[in-house]
C-alpha cells in the first residue's frame, strides 16, 4: 500500500483499474502528451484474479457482426502502430480456425455461417474446409458433419508482453501507477475518487475501467450498466512434442446439450512448462446459468469440478496428443445481454469501459485510444455507438 503522505491529491486524469482497458488508456494518454495521470489498482496490475491475466489472447476479423468486424479491422491497424511504439513484436500471426456445427443461431462468438457472410461482404480472406480437410491439416478430431473457416491473417496477442509495454510507456511519461490502492467511491459528478483509506483525489477527468468491479462504484451514482459476471474456465495442457507445431488456434462451435454449452477454444503451442514440455491453452466459452451472478463478489473463484470435467473431455477426446492439464484458472467475464462492450462518456467528467465479455483484449488499442480521447474532451475516432451505455441491452 502506498503511504498516504505520498499519494497525490489531484490529477488531470484518474484511471480506476489496472487491467487491459486502464493500462491501454494510460499508454494512449502518454502518447497524446498527457502526463498528469494517476492510475489506481486495488490489487496488482493485470493480476491473476482479473480478466487481463495470462500470456495470450486472440486477434481476428472473423465476426458474424459486421460492425464488430469493422472495429476489429480498426483495432488491428492500431495494433500495428502499437508494435511500432513498442519496437517489438506483440502478436503472432498463425491463423484462426472456426470449426464445428453450422447453424444460424448466433452464439457469444457468432456462428460459422454468419462469419462467412460477413467476411464475404467485407472481402476478408479465408479458406472453407470440410471435416476431412480439417483432420488432415490439424491434430483435431472433427465430427463428420463439421465444417470450418480458416482466417490466415488472425493470430494471438502476447498479452503479457503488451501489458509490460503499456506499463513502461505510462511510467516513462511520468504517470503514477499505484497498486494496492482500492477505491471506495466516486464523486457524484465524476470529479474525483475517495480511497478506502479515506484519502480523496480530485480529477479533471475520471476513467472507470475496473472490469466487474465497475458496477460497485457506479451503482451509488445510478450509472451502473446492466451486466452479469460469468466465471470462465481456461487451462494449460501439455501435448505430444511431435505434434507441437501442428496445433492451430481454434474455436469450436457446437450446440448446447444438457449442461455442456458446446463452445470451446484453444491456442497453438506458444509456451512451455518450466521443465520444457510444450503446452497449449484451451478454455470453455460459456458459464452455466447457475454460476452467473450480478454481484462481483458472489462469483465462484475456484474452478467448478463439472466444468473442468467437460473441458478435459473435449480436449482429450477432440484433439490428438493432449497429455496432461497442468494449470487451471477461473477468470471473471463481465457480460452484457447482447455480448457487447460499454465504452462511453457517462457524465461530462466520467468515462467508462466495462462488459469486456472475454473478447475485449483484441480491441485493446482501440479501447485505450477511445478512452484517452474521451478523457481529453474529444470523441472516439470511429463510430462506437454499438458500445453506448444508453442502448437497451445495458440500461438498468
C-alpha positions in Angstrom: 0.0 0.0 0.0 1.4 3.4 -0.9 1.8 5.7 2.2 -0.9 8.3 2.4 1.6 11.1 2.6 3.0 10.2 -0.8 -0.4 10.0 -2.6 -1.3 12.8 -4.9 -4.4 15.0 -4.1 -5.3 15.7 -7.7 -4.5 14.8 -11.3 -5.6 15.7 -14.8 -6.9 12.2 -15.4 -7.5 9.5 -12.8 -7.9 5.9 -14.1 -9.6 3.3 -11.8 -8.4 -0.1 -12.8 -5.0 -1.6 -13.9 -6.1 -4.2 -16.4 -6.2 -4.1 -20.2 -8.5 -1.1 -20.5 -6.9 1.1 -17.8 -3.3 0.4 -18.9 -4.1 0.9 -22.6 -5.8 4.1 -21.8 -2.8 5.3 -19.8 -0.4 4.4 -22.6 -2.6 6.2 -25.1 -2.7 9.3 -22.9 1.0 9.2 -22.6 1.4 9.3 -26.4 -1.1 12.2 -26.5 1.2 14.2 -24.3 -0.9 13.9 -21.1 1.5 13.3 -18.3 -0.5 14.2 -15.1 -2.2 10.8 -14.9 -2.8 8.6 -11.8 -3.9 5.0 -12.2 -5.3 3.3 -9.1 -5.4 -0.5 -8.9 -6.9 -2.3 -5.9 -4.5 -5.3 -6.2 -1.7 -5.6 -8.7 -1.6 -4.6 -12.3 -3.3 -7.3 -14.5 -3.4 -9.6 -11.5 -4.2 -13.3 -11.7 -7.8 -12.9 -10.5 -8.8 -10.4 -13.1 -9.8 -10.6 -16.8 -6.4 -9.3 -18.2 -4.3 -12.1 -16.7 -2.4 -14.5 -18.9 0.1 -14.7 -21.8 -2.2 -14.9 -24.8 -5.4 -13.5 -26.3 -6.8 -13.9 -29.8 -7.0 -11.3 -32.5 -9.2 -11.8 -35.6 -11.6 -10.1 -38.0 -13.8 -13.2 -38.3 -17.1 -11.9 -36.9 -20.7 -12.5 -37.6 -21.5 -8.9 -36.7 -20.4 -6.5 -39.5 -19.8 -3.7 -37.1 -17.5 -5.7 -34.8 -15.7 -6.9 -38.0 -15.0 -3.3 -39.0 -14.0 -2.4 -35.5 -11.6 -5.4 -35.4 -10.0 -4.2 -38.6 -9.5 -0.7 -37.0 -8.1 -2.4 -33.9 -5.6 -4.4 -36.0 -4.5 -1.2 -37.7 -3.8 0.2 -34.2 -2.1 -3.0 -33.1 0.4 -2.4 -35.9 1.0 1.2 -34.5 1.4 -0.3 -31.0 4.1 -2.6 -32.2 5.9 0.4 -33.8 5.7 2.2 -30.5 7.0 -0.8 -28.6 9.6 -1.6 -31.2 8.7 -5.2 -30.6 6.5 -8.0 -32.0 3.4 -8.1 -29.8 1.4 -10.6 -31.9 1.9 -14.0 -33.5 0.1 -14.4 -36.9 -0.7 -18.1 -37.4 -4.3 -18.0 -38.5 -7.6 -19.0 -36.7 -9.9 -21.9 -37.4 -13.6 -21.6 -36.7 -15.0 -25.2 -37.0 -17.9 -27.3 -35.8 -21.6 -27.4 -36.3 -23.1 -24.8 -38.7 -26.4 -23.4 -37.7 -27.7 -19.8 -38.0 -28.3 -19.1 -34.3 -25.7 -16.7 -33.1 -23.6 -17.7 -30.0 -21.5 -15.3 -27.9 -18.7 -15.8 -30.5 -21.0 -15.6 -33.6 -21.5 -18.5 -35.9 -19.8 -20.1 -38.8 -22.4 -19.2 -41.4 -22.7 -15.6 -40.1 -18.9 -15.2 -40.1 -18.7 -16.4 -43.7 -21.4 -14.0 -44.9 -19.6 -11.0 -43.2 -16.2 -12.0 -44.5 -17.6 -12.4 -48.0 -19.2 -9.0 -47.7 -16.1 -7.2 -46.4 -13.5 -9.0 -48.5 -11.7 -10.7 -45.7 -9.7 -13.7 -46.9 -10.5 -17.2 -45.6 -10.4 -20.9 -46.5 -13.5 -23.1 -46.3 -12.7 -26.6 -45.0 -14.7 -29.8 -44.6 -14.1 -32.3 -41.8 -11.7 -34.4 -43.7 -9.6 -31.4 -44.6 -9.6 -30.2 -41.0 -8.4 -33.6 -39.7 -5.7 -33.9 -42.4 -4.3 -30.5 -41.6 -4.5 -30.3 -37.9 -4.4 -32.7 -34.9 -8.1 -32.3 -34.4 -10.9 -34.9 -34.5 -13.9 -33.2 -36.1 -17.2 -34.9 -36.4 -18.1 -35.9 -39.9 -20.6 -33.1 -40.4 -18.3 -30.3 -39.1 -17.3 -27.5 -41.4 -14.6 -24.9 -40.9 -13.4 -21.4 -41.9 -9.7 -20.6 -41.6 -8.7 -16.9 -41.4 -5.0 -16.8 -42.2 -4.4 -13.3 -41.0 -5.6 -13.9 -37.4 -3.5 -15.0 -34.5 -2.6 -14.4 -30.9 -1.8 -11.2 -29.0 1.1 -11.8 -26.5 -0.9 -10.1 -23.8 1.8 -10.4 -21.1 4.2 -8.5 -23.3 1.6 -5.9 -24.2 0.8 -5.2 -20.5 4.6 -4.8 -19.8 4.8 -2.4 -22.8 1.9 -0.3 -21.6 3.3 -0.1 -18.1 6.6 1.1 -19.4 5.0 3.6 -21.7 2.9 5.1 -18.9 5.7 5.2 -16.3 8.2 6.7 -18.8 5.6 9.5 -19.3 5.6 10.2 -15.5 2.2 8.5 -14.8 1.7 7.2 -11.3 0.5 3.6 -11.4 -0.4 2.9 -7.8 -1.1 -0.7 -6.7 -2.9 -2.0 -3.6 -4.9 1.2 -3.6 -8.7 0.3 -3.6 -11.2 3.0 -4.4 -14.2 3.2 -2.0 -16.4 5.6 -4.0 -16.6 8.2 -6.8 -17.7 11.8 -6.5 -21.2 12.3 -7.8 -20.1 14.5 -10.7 -17.2 12.2 -11.5 -14.7 14.8 -10.4 -12.7 12.6 -8.1 -12.4 9.5 -6.0 -12.2 8.6 -2.3 -10.0 5.7 -1.4 -10.8 3.1 1.2 -8.2 4.8 3.3 -10.3 8.0 3.3 -7.9 9.9 1.1 -9.5 12.0 -1.7 -8.1 12.6 -5.2 -9.6 15.2 -7.4 -9.6 14.9 -11.2 -10.5 16.9 -14.2 -11.4 13.6 -15.9 -12.1 10.2 -14.5 -11.9 6.9 -16.4 -13.5 3.8 -14.7 -12.1 0.6 -16.2 -12.0 -1.9 -13.3 -13.9 -4.7 -15.0 -16.5 -6.5 -13.0 -15.9 -4.2 -10.0 -17.0 -1.1 -12.0 -20.6 -1.9 -11.0 -19.9 -1.4 -7.3 -18.5 2.1 -7.9 -21.2 3.2 -10.4 -24.3 1.8 -8.6 -24.4 4.6 -5.9 -24.4 7.2 -8.7 -27.2 5.4 -10.6 -24.9 4.9 -13.6 -24.2 1.2 -13.5 -25.0 -0.6 -16.7 -26.9 -3.9 -16.5 -24.2 -6.6 -16.6 -23.7 -10.1 -15.3 -20.5 -11.7 -14.1 -19.6 -15.1 -15.6 -16.8 -17.3 -14.2 -14.9 -18.6 -17.3 -12.6 -21.6 -17.2 -9.4 -22.0 -19.0 -6.4 -24.2 -18.6 -3.0 -25.2 -20.0 -2.4 -28.8 -21.3 0.9 -30.4 -22.2 1.0 -32.0 -25.7 3.0 -34.5 -27.7 6.2 -32.7 -28.8 5.9 -34.5 -32.2 2.6 -32.6 -32.8 3.6 -29.3 -31.2 4.0 -27.3 -34.4 0.7 -28.5 -35.9 -1.9 -27.2 -33.4 -3.9 -24.3 -34.7 -5.6 -21.5 -32.9 -9.2 -22.7 -33.0 -12.8 -22.1 -31.9 -15.3 -25.0 -31.9 -19.0 -24.3 -32.3 -21.4 -27.0 -31.0 -25.0 -26.6 -29.9 -25.8 -26.8 -26.2 -26.5 -30.3 -25.0 -27.6 -30.7 -21.4 -25.1 -28.9 -19.2 -22.5 -28.8 -22.0 -22.6 -25.3 -23.6 -20.7 -26.6 -26.6 -18.3 -23.7 -27.2 -14.6 -24.3 -26.7 -11.4 -22.6 -27.9 -7.7 -23.2 -27.9 -4.3 -21.8 -28.9 -1.2 -23.3 -30.6 1.9 -24.1 -28.6 3.1 -20.6 -27.6 4.9 -21.5 -24.4 6.3 -24.4 -22.4 6.2 -25.7 -18.8 9.1 -24.9 -16.5 10.5 -28.3 -17.3 10.4 -27.7 -21.1 7.2 -29.5 -22.2 5.1 -27.8 -24.9 1.7 -26.7 -23.8 -1.5 -25.3 -25.3 -4.1 -23.0 -23.7 -7.7 -24.1 -24.0 -11.0 -23.0 -22.5 -14.7 -23.0 -22.2 -16.7 -20.1 -23.7 -19.8 -20.2 -21.6 -20.8 -20.2 -18.0 -23.8 -22.3 -16.6 -26.7 -20.1 -15.8 -26.5 -21.1 -12.1 -23.0 -19.6 -11.9 -23.8 -16.2 -13.5 -24.2 -13.5 -10.8 -24.9 -9.8 -10.6 -22.6 -9.1 -7.7 -18.9 -9.4 -8.5 -18.0 -10.6 -5.0 -20.5 -13.5 -5.4 -18.7 -15.2 -8.3 -17.1 -18.6 -7.7 -13.3 -18.3 -7.6 -12.3 -22.0 -7.7 -12.7 -24.0 -11.0 -16.0 -25.9 -10.7 -15.4 -29.7 -11.0 -18.1 -30.2 -13.6 -16.6 -27.5 -15.9 -13.1 -29.0 -15.6 -14.6 -32.4 -16.4 -16.2 -31.0 -19.6 -13.1 -29.2 -20.7 -10.9 -32.3 -20.1 -13.4 -34.4 -22.0 -13.3 -32.1 -25.0 -9.5 -31.8 -25.1 -8.7 -35.5 -24.5 -11.4 -36.7 -27.0 -11.4 -33.9 -29.6 -7.6 -33.3 -30.1 -4.7 -35.7 -30.7 -1.6 -35.7 -28.5 -3.1 -33.9 -25.4 -1.2 -35.3 -22.3 -1.9 -33.5 -19.1 -3.7 -30.5 -17.6 -1.1 -28.5 -15.8 -2.8 -25.2 -14.8 -6.5 -24.4 -14.3 -7.8 -20.9 -14.0 -11.1 -19.1 -13.5 -11.3 -15.6 -15.0 -14.2 -13.2 -14.5 -16.1 -12.1 -17.6 -18.3 -9.0 -17.4 -21.2 -9.7 -19.8 -24.0 -7.6 -21.3 -27.0 -9.4 -22.6 -26.0 -8.6 -26.2 -22.4 -9.7 -25.5 -21.0 -6.3 -26.4 -18.9 -3.7 -24.6 -19.8 -0.5 -22.8 -17.4 2.3 -23.8 -18.9 5.7 -23.4 -18.9 9.0 -21.5 -21.4 8.8 -18.7 -21.1 12.4 -17.4 -19.0 15.4 -18.6 -16.2 14.2 -16.3 -16.7 10.4 -16.2 -16.0 7.8 -18.9 -16.4 4.0 -18.6 -15.2 0.8 -20.2 -17.0 -2.4 -18.9 -18.6 -5.5 -20.3 -15.5 -6.9 -21.8 -17.1 -10.3 -22.3 -13.7 -12.1 -22.6 -13.1 -10.7 -26.1 -12.0 -7.2 -25.4 -8.3 -7.6 -25.4 -8.2 -8.0 -29.2 -9.7 -4.5 -29.3 -7.3 -3.1 -26.7 -5.6 -0.4 -28.8 -9.0 0.9 -29.9 -10.4 0.8 -26.4 -7.4 2.7 -25.0 -7.3 5.3 -27.7 -11.1 5.9 -27.4 -10.9 6.2 -23.6 -7.9 8.6 -23.9 -9.8 10.7 -26.4 -12.9 10.9 -24.1 -10.7 11.9 -21.2 -9.2 14.6 -23.5 -12.6 16.1 -24.2 -12.8 14.5 -27.7 -14.9 11.9 -29.4 -13.6 8.5 -30.4 -12.1 8.4 -33.8 -14.6 5.8 -35.1 -18.3 5.2 -34.5 -18.7 3.3 -31.2 -22.5 3.7 -30.9 -22.8 -0.1 -30.6 -20.9 0.3 -27.3 -23.2 3.0 -25.9 -24.2 2.9 -22.3 -27.7 4.1 -23.3 -28.6 1.0 -25.5 -31.4 -1.2 -24.3 -29.2 -4.2 -23.5 -27.4 -2.4 -20.7 -29.9 0.1 -19.4 -30.6 -0.9 -15.8 
